[in-house]
């Protein structure tokens, strides 16, 4: 059994050999292939995988072995949402014991930021979401506090400062909203990290006050958790098998491929964590 990695990296360029496959100059985001054909038209595979199918074509180095005992529905979460959230904590922000963390967005990726921060011993983990139903799941995954963002005029920065007057050591924007990224900068204490995990329209721009970032803060772009899939995926699978990583709890529903639209609709509403699509029903 394997988990598929979205990194179509070459394995030979300086970035790959330096241990940063997500920065590969010959693969990844810049090297998408067209392994499929419909008639005479060549088709791309989204994110180097094209996962909403029963069969796909990938490179050998995208196949990461996992224990056969691991349930495939749970394992399927690791390759995208889980590594994006946990990797942001482990690989990029490098959250330490006793640090404070703010997570904007408590969906599938945000829950993994929360549980990774809990795993490394963060002292306070504040989850922010606009859906009240997310609170119980956020707390189950390790959040110590939950802020309900009610309406466009809600001042989430002030709400965080009530709990952390100096701001957080690490703020994670997981929604993919440029305005929220600006808020994350203002929620972060001097010397802290602002982690841009969510992905907005790739043409989007972010506006922020210079002074809000000037205080020795680090603004980090994070793609796929800064992952090293052949190292990170087995580690996450092992944590799950030893009962230390929550994956089963993330699965709100399962469906066949004919349920894909309903899964997207549920994701937009925001009341569930993840629907896992089972290619063979």
N, C-alpha and C positions, 0 to 999 in steps of 0.2 A: 504494500500500500504506500502511496505517496501523496504529498501535498504539492500543488503546483505553485511555483513562484512567478510573479509578474515580471521579474527581472530577466529580460532576454539578453543578458550581458555576455560579452565575448569570452571573458576569462583570461585574456592575454594582454590587454592594454595596461598602461601604467596604473590607472585607477583601480582596475580589477585586481592586479597583482599587489596593490597597496592595501587591499582589504575593503574596498568601497565599491561593490558591484553596482549599487544604485547610481553611481556617477560614471558608469562605463561610457566611453566616448564612441563606442561602436554599436551599442545595443540600448536596451531600456527604452526610454521615451523617444529617443531619436532614431531607433532602428527597427520600427515595426515592420513585420513581414506580411506577405499575402499568400498564406499556405492553402487557401480555399479557392474554389472555382465554382461559379454558377454559370453554366454555359461557357461563353468565351470571356466572361468578366472575372477578373481576379478580385478576391475579397480579403480585407484585413481581418485579423483576429484581435479583438479589443484587448488591450493591456497584455499583449503577447500570449494570451491564453484563449480568449473566446469561450467563456465557461458555460454559457447557456445552451449547451449542446450535449448529445450523448457520446460523441467522439470528437476529439480535437487533435491537433498536431503541435507539439512543442519541442524545444531543444532538450537534450538529455540533462543538461545542468539545471533545468527548471524543475526537475522531478526530485523532491526531497523525501527520502524514506522515513516512514513512521512505524511505530509498532502495529502489528496486525490486530492487536486487541483493542485498538482505539476506535470508537464509533466514528464512521465516516462523516456523519452529519456534523458532529462536533469538530472533527478535524478540518472540515472544509472552511471553518471560520478563521483559522489561523493565517491563511495566506493573504488576507486583505485587512479586514477590520481589526483583528486581534494584533497582528504585527504592527499595524499603523499606530494603534494606541499604546501598546506596551513598549514598542521600540522607541516612541517619542520620549518615554520616561527613562528607559534603560540606556538607550544608545545616544540620544541627542541631549536632553536636558540633564541627564545623569542625576536625578533626584536622590538626595541623601537622607539618612535617618534624621528625623527631627525637622525636616523642611516642611514648609507650608505650600499648599497647592490649590489653585483654582482651576476648575474645568468648566468651560463654557460649552454646553451641549452634552446631554447625558444619553445619547443614542448608542448604537453599537460600538462606535469607535471611542466615544467618551467614557463608556463603562470600562473599557480596557485601559484607558489612561488612569481612571480611578483605581482599578484593582492593582495595576502595576505600582502606583504610588503607595498603595497600602502594603503591598508585598515588600517594598524597600524600606518601610518604616516611616513614611511621612506622618508628621504629628497632627496636621489638620488638613483635611481635604474637603474643599467647598465645591459642590456641584451646582451649576446654574442651568435652568431649563425653563421653557415657556409652557411645558405640559406638566400639570400637577401630578399626573399618574406616574411620572418618571421617578418621583422621590423614593418610593419603596425599593425599586430596583437599584437606584444609585446608592442608597444606604446599605443594601445587601452586598454590593460590590466594594464597599469600604468608605463611602463618603461620611464624613463626620457632621456636615452641615448641608442643607439644601436651600437654595434661593429660587423662589418662583418668580420668573421675569414676566410681569403682568403688563402687557401692552407696550407700544412703541415709546412711551414717555417714561417708562420705568428706569430708574437710575441704578443700574447694577453695580457701578463703581462705588457709589455711596453705600450700597448694601454690603459689599465686600469689606469696605473700610470700617464698617461697624463691627465686623468680626475680626478683622486684621487691620488695625489702625495704620500700620506701616506698609501694608500691602503684602502680597504673597511672594515667596521665593521663586515660584514658577507659576506662570499663567498659561493655560493651554486653550487656544481657540480651535474648536473642533467642528464648528458648524459650516465654515466656509463663507462667512459674511464679513466684508471689509470693515463695516462699522464696529462689529464686535471685536475685530483685531485691534482697532484703535482703543476700545475699552480695555482690552487685555493689557495693553501697554500701561494704562493708568491704574490698573489693579496691582501692578508689580512693584515691589519695593526696589530702591536703588541697589544696583548690583545683581538684580534678578534676571530670570530668563522669560522671554515671551516666545511661545512656541506656536507657530502657524501650522496647524495640523490639517484643518479643514481646507477644502479646495473650492474657491469661488470660480466664476467665469475667468478663464485664464487671461483675458484681456483686462481684468479689473485692476484698479489702482487703489492704494491705501493712503489716506491723509491723516496725519497726526501732528500734534504740536511738538516742535523740536525738543523743548525742555523736558517733555514727558519721557523721551528716550535717552536724553543726554546724560542722565545720572548713572552712567556705567551699566546700563541695561543691555542685554543681548537679545536681538530679534532674530529668531531662528526659522529659516524655511525647513520644513521636514517633509520629505517624500517617503512614503511607505515605512515610516518609523526608522529611517536610516539603517534599514535591515541588512544583515548578512545572512541570507536565508539558510545556507547550509549549516550555519552555526545556530541561528536563532530558532528556526522551526523545530528541530529536535529538542532544544531546551524547553520550548513552550509545551511541546507534546509531553515531555517528561514531567513538567510541573502539573499538567492536567492528570496524568496517570497516577501521580502521587497525591492527588486531591488538593493541590494548592492553587490551581488556576481554574476559574469558573468559565466553562464553555457551555455545558448543558443548560445552564440558567439563562443563557442569551437567546436560546431558540424559542421564540414565541409561537411559531407555526412551522409546518412543513407542507410542501405542495409539489406536484409534478410541474413540468415545464409549462403546461397550460395554465398554471396559476401565477405566471410571472407578472401580469398586469395588476392583479390583486395585491401581490407583494409590493410592487412599486407604490400603489395607492396607500397601503398601510404605512409604508415608510414616510410618505408625505404627511400623513396625519400625525405621525410621531408618537403613537401610543404604545408601540411595541419595539423590541430590540432588534430582532432579526427573523426573517422567514428564510428557511433553507429550502432551496429547490432541489428535488431529487430527480435526476435526469431520466430515470426509468420508472417514475411514478411512485 
